[in-house]
Amino acid sequence: MKKTLAKICFVLVAAFMLAAPQGAQAKKLSGDLEIFSWWAGDEGPALQALIDIYKQKHPDVNVINATVTGGSGVNARAVLKTRMLGGEPPDSFQVHAGQELIGTWVEADRMEDLTFLFKEQGWMDVFPEGLIKLIGTDKGIWSVPVNVHRSNVLWYVPANLKKWGVDVPKNWEEFIKIAPKLKKEGVVPLALAQNWTANHLWESVALASLGPDNWDALWNGTLRFDSEEGVKAWELFGKVLEYTNPDASSLSWQQATDMVIDGRAAFNVMGDWAAGYMATTKKMEPGKDFGWAASPGTNGEFLFLADSFGLPKGAPHRDNAIAWLKVLGSKEGSDTFNPLKGSISARTDSDLSKYNAYLQSASADFGKDRVVGSLAHGVAANETFMSGFASVMEMFLKTNNAKAAAMACQQLADKAGLGK
Ligand code: GAL
C-alpha cells in the first residue's frame, strides 16, 4: 500500500514537473503585428525600444510600424478614422487617454474591453486609480497607458538667458515685460510652430489666466466659455501671441524647439516630449544644456496627458496585439520607453534611477501638484469639440478677436455636449 502511494505521488510530481514548463511557456506567436501611431522620425526612438523588447520575446512576429507624421496626431487621427470606418483597423493604435479615446472609439463600440488583461497582469494595482478611471467606463477598460506627459512646460537654454540678461518669467506679466528687451536683441521671445502648437500654448495660457478650478469648470460645463473669465483667457493669449515668430504655421514642433536650442528664440511652451527630443535626439543634458519651468503662471499645476494603445474590435492579429499590450504595460517596457520619450511612467512602481534630472523633477511634481487634464492632447474634451476648437483657433490667429473666439467656443461646447 505504502509503495503504491509512493508510486502515485511520484507519478503525480513527475506529471506536474513535465506540465509546468509547458503551461508557463508563452504561446509561440507568428504572423504580422501592425501598430499605428504618429511617433515617426525624431519621435521614433522610444517606440523602437518597445518594438525591440517585443521582438526579443516574439522573434517570429513581423512588426509593421505604421506611422503617420504630424505632431500630436493631427494627421494620424484622420488616417485612423478612415481605416476604422472602412473596417480595416490596425492591430493596435495610439490614442490619448481621456475623451479622445472614450468619446470617439469607445462610444462607437469599436474597442475591446481590456479588463481581463488588467486583472491577469496585476495592473489594477500598479496604475493609479485616477488614470484607470480616465481610460475606463462602467462597461470596461479600453486601453493600456504607456506614459504620463506634462503639457505646461517652458523650455529655455540657461546660458542664453544669462547672455541676454533675462530671468525665467514666473507669470505672463513678467514675460510681457522682458519680451521687448529680447526683441531688441533680435531674439524671438516665444517660439511657436504649426496650428496645433497654438492650441497647446492656449491651454497653458488659459490655465494661468483661469486657475485650475475654473479650468476644470470649463470642461464639466459649470463655467461658460463666453463668461468674463473665458474672454480674459483669450485676451491674454492674444497678447502673448504678439511675441511669437511670424512663420510659426510652417514649422514643426521640433523646429520651434530648435529655435530655442540655436538661440534664435528665448522660450518655447511645449509638452515634455521636447525634453525627450533634446535629451535623446540632440544629446543635451537636462539642467545644463536646457532648462525648464512650469509655463508662466502655472507653478504647482500639472497639465496632464497620457498616450495609450488599445485593441480595436476585429484586429487582424489579435493574439499578437495582446502580447504587444502586455509589453507596453510591463515595468520593463515602461522603464525602457519613458526615459527616451521624455515622459514619466504611468505605473506607480517605476525605477526612477533610470530617469534623467528633468524626468525626476516631473515625477516629483506629478506627485504633489494639482493635476488637470489637457485639451490639446485629448483628455478634457471629445473630438467634436477638439476639431471645432482647431477652427476657432485658425479664426483667432487671423482676427485676434477674443470675444468672438470665446463665443464660438461656447457654441462648440453646447454642440459637443461638454459636461453632459
Ligand atoms: C502628443 C503625444 C506625445 C507627443 C506629442 C508630439 O499628443 O501625446 O506623445 O507625441 O504629441 O507629437
Boltz pocket constraint, residues with backbone or C-beta under 6 A from the ligand:
constraints:
  - pocket:
      binder: B
      contacts: [[A, 38], [A, 39], [A, 43], [A, 70], [A, 71], [A, 72], [A, 73], [A, 96], [A, 149], [A, 253], [A, 271], [A, 273], [A, 305], [A, 306], [A, 307], [A, 376], [A, 377]]
      max_distance: 6.0
